[in-house]
């Protein structure tokens, strides 16, 4: 990979050097707010290509970061929805278990009351026999 990058940089440098050498006419450049004195046309071409590539790379990085953030946000929204569904299911199970526990307590209370009412007359019969 490093060799490929080095080869590409050498080709870009050779192309830039060829542009400067082959386009050696002097031109004036108007930058709207100022005017640059006579420069080599090849140097102007190389500078504009470099600035174009630099701005393009920076915009691509910014755009990639925005898209990456959007993908992360959508992934997190899906995760939140999944967790909310799990929380709802857990709350329903918890409410059902609470109802079953309450019914069990009521049944225990009724059983204890029934046992007390059944045993109370037997104890009275035992006291009167003695």
Helices and strands as residue ranges (DSSP letters): H 2-22, E 26-30, E 35-40, H 41-129
